[in-house]
Amino acid sequence: MKEVHFIAQGKGGVGKSTIASFLGDYLKTKASEQLHCFDTDPVNPTFSRYAALEPEIVKILTDANNIDARFFDGLIERLVNDEGIAVIDNGAATFVPLMSYMAENEVPAFLAENCIRMIIHVPLAGGQSLQDCMTGLSQTLNSNSAEIVVWLNDFQGVIEKDGKGFTDFKVYQANQDRIIGIVHIPNRNPDTFGADIKEMTTKNLTLTEAQNSGAFGLMPRQRLRTVQRDLYEQLDKIKFLATDASNKEV
């Protein structure tokens, strides 16, 4: 059985492409299968700039610059026909068309019939973005039957409401069976960790690349190693087929 990972959120500027690079880097490091990465963002294809992951841009704009959901057909065929695992980054502009396409075409069920497990990774940001992010999470849960991984990105504020954390939110309580994992990205010191991550993303480097890059000194590399170790330990707890040793052939 294969596995595909979509990153989707209707709210822009919440770290989708960065999370896609984290996930792609993790799977490239941990999984033995070939990794395929795709960027469907027609406005700002940031993920496509992470050369180490060799992402392909999926054209979903017509000649009139309108989004045509039928262009997702070709991507789905690739997911079925190509061997290995896939990471697909979707921009905010493609969120509504993608959710509609998945619902109309019953994509998770179709992929499951072809022995492909589908997981959608949904970033949540705090502060003023939280309500829009929660709307995006609800729309994702309501439009398809895929399993969900939620990423709590604290860079705009802690994800909490009325003193309650995410696991106390009604949407989590009602969907615990489908939310198979939660990954927390804490808001670390902006003068050290924050500056290092900003430089890394500006250079379009993965965490692994940055640690091997001459562009970073000893302590920045150490801080990025800390970030990577923390993320990897959280991702290791999620039962991805691609990284589950029990699914490997002996």
HELIX and SHEET records of a PDB file:
HELIX    1   1 LYS A   16  LYS A   30  1                                  15    
HELIX    2   2 THR A   46  ARG A   49  5                                   4    
HELIX    3   3 ALA A   51  LEU A   53  5                                   3    
HELIX    4   4 ALA A   69  PHE A   71  5                                   3    
HELIX    5   5 PHE A   72  ASN A   81  1                                  10    
HELIX    6   6 ALA A   92  THR A   94  5                                   3    
HELIX    7   7 PHE A   95  ASN A  105  1                                  11    
HELIX    8   8 VAL A  107  GLU A  113  1                                   7    
HELIX    9   9 GLY A  127  SER A  129  5                                   3    
HELIX   10  10 LEU A  130  SER A  143  1                                  14    
HELIX   11  11 ASP A  154  GLN A  156  5                                   3    
HELIX   12  12 PHE A  166  ASP A  168  5                                   3    
HELIX   13  13 LYS A  170  ALA A  174  1                                   5    
HELIX   14  14 PRO A  190  GLY A  194  3                                   5    
HELIX   15  15 ALA A  195  THR A  202  1                                   8    
HELIX   16  16 LEU A  207  GLN A  211  1                                   5    
HELIX   17  17 LEU A  218  ASP A  236  1                                  19    
HELIX   18  18 LEU A  241  THR A  243  5                                   3    
HELIX   19  19 ALA A  245  ASN A  247  5                                   3    
SHEET    1   A 7 GLU A  56  ILE A  57  0                                        
SHEET    2   A 7 LEU A  35  ASP A  39  1                                        
SHEET    3   A 7 ILE A  85  ASP A  89  1                                        
SHEET    4   A 7 LYS A   2  ILE A   7  1                                        
SHEET    5   A 7 ILE A 116  ALA A 125  1                                        
SHEET    6   A 7 GLU A 147  ASN A 153  1                                        
SHEET    7   A 7 ILE A 179  ILE A 185  1                                        
SHEET    1   B 2 GLU A 160  LYS A 161  0                                        
SHEET    2   B 2 LYS A 164  GLY A 165 -1                                        
END                                                                             
